[in-house]
């Protein structure tokens, strides 16, 4: 049973930084395994939106336009964890952040479509004040 658990959320002022981490259990992977791992977020009254995704074999990434240049997605293979470094945070980044994962194929393009992902964490709240 694959389980994901986010951590690192909190409250920060605009312009600040946070780093989210998503711990995984129930499977282990190395850099040759093929998974899409992603971060999504959902603000109150809004639909869930994709933030960033990474292919675990090769490290190709895709970012939402709204976070491009400010957020960095990466993987910590030693800790079986997915990371999201969030810099220059804005009030509009306030949301519940979720990590998600799905098995994929070598060379496949990971997408920011929530329907693609099979396993989800419970979420961590990020609040950015102006």
C-alpha positions in Angstrom: 0.0 0.0 0.0 1.6 3.2 -1.1 1.3 6.1 1.4 2.3 9.7 1.0 2.7 12.3 3.8 3.3 16.0 3.2 5.2 18.2 5.7 6.7 21.6 5.8 3.6 23.8 5.4 3.0 26.8 7.5 2.5 30.6 7.5 4.9 33.0 5.9 4.9 36.6 4.8 4.9 37.5 1.1 8.4 37.2 -0.3 9.3 34.5 2.0 10.2 30.8 1.4 9.0 27.4 2.5 10.1 23.9 1.6 7.6 21.2 1.4 8.5 17.5 1.7 6.5 14.4 0.8 7.6 11.2 2.4 6.7 8.0 0.8 6.1 4.5 2.1 4.9 1.2 0.7 7.3 1.3 -2.2 10.9 2.3 -2.8 12.4 3.6 -6.0 15.7 4.5 -7.4 16.7 6.8 -10.2 16.0 4.1 -12.8 12.3 3.6 -11.8 9.7 5.4 -13.7 7.2 7.5 -11.7 5.6 10.8 -12.1 5.6 12.6 -8.8 3.8 15.9 -8.5 2.6 18.7 -6.3 -0.9 20.1 -6.6 -2.7 22.7 -4.6 -6.2 23.8 -3.8 -7.4 27.1 -2.4 -10.8 27.5 -0.8 -13.5 27.8 -3.4 -11.2 26.9 -6.2 -10.4 23.8 -8.2 -7.3 21.7 -7.6 -4.4 22.9 -9.8 -1.1 21.3 -10.7 2.0 23.1 -9.4 4.9 21.0 -10.6 5.8 17.5 -11.6 9.0 15.5 -12.0 9.8 12.2 -13.8 11.9 10.1 -11.4 14.0 8.6 -14.1 15.9 11.5 -15.7 14.4 14.3 -13.7 12.4 16.1 -16.4 10.1 18.7 -14.8 7.0 20.6 -15.7 5.8 23.7 -13.9 2.6 25.7 -13.8 3.1 29.2 -15.3 2.1 30.7 -12.0 5.1 29.2 -10.2 7.7 29.0 -12.9 10.9 30.6 -11.8 9.9 30.7 -8.1 9.3 27.0 -7.2 11.7 24.1 -7.6 10.6 20.5 -7.5 13.2 17.8 -6.8 13.5 14.3 -5.4 15.6 13.0 -2.5 16.3 9.4 -3.5 18.1 8.6 -0.3 15.0 9.6 1.7 12.4 8.4 -0.7 11.0 11.9 -0.7 9.7 14.5 -3.0 10.5 18.2 -2.3 9.1 21.5 -3.3 11.2 24.6 -2.7 8.9 27.6 -2.8 10.5 31.1 -3.0 9.2 34.6 -3.5 5.8 33.4 -2.1 2.7 35.5 -2.9 -0.6 35.6 -1.1 -2.2 33.8 -4.1 0.0 30.8 -3.3 -2.1 30.2 -0.2 -3.6 26.8 -0.5 -3.6 23.2 0.7 -0.7 21.5 -1.0 -0.8 17.8 -2.0 1.8 15.4 -3.3 0.8 12.7 -5.7 2.5 9.8 -7.5 1.8 7.4 -10.4 3.8 4.7 -12.1 4.7 5.6 -15.6 7.0 4.5 -18.4 10.5 5.5 -19.4 10.4 8.7 -21.5 6.8 9.5 -20.7 5.8 13.1 -20.2 4.5 13.8 -16.8 1.5 16.1 -16.8 -0.1 18.4 -14.3 -3.5 16.6 -14.6 -4.8 15.3 -11.4 -6.7 12.5 -13.2 -3.3 11.0 -14.1 -2.3 10.4 -10.5 -3.1 7.3 -8.4 -1.8 8.0 -4.9 -2.3 11.2 -2.9 -1.2 12.5 0.4 -3.6 14.2 2.9 -2.2 17.7 2.3 -0.4 20.4 4.1 -1.5 24.0 4.5 0.5 27.0 3.2 -0.6 30.5 4.1 1.1 33.6 2.7 0.2 36.9 4.2 0.6 40.3 2.5 
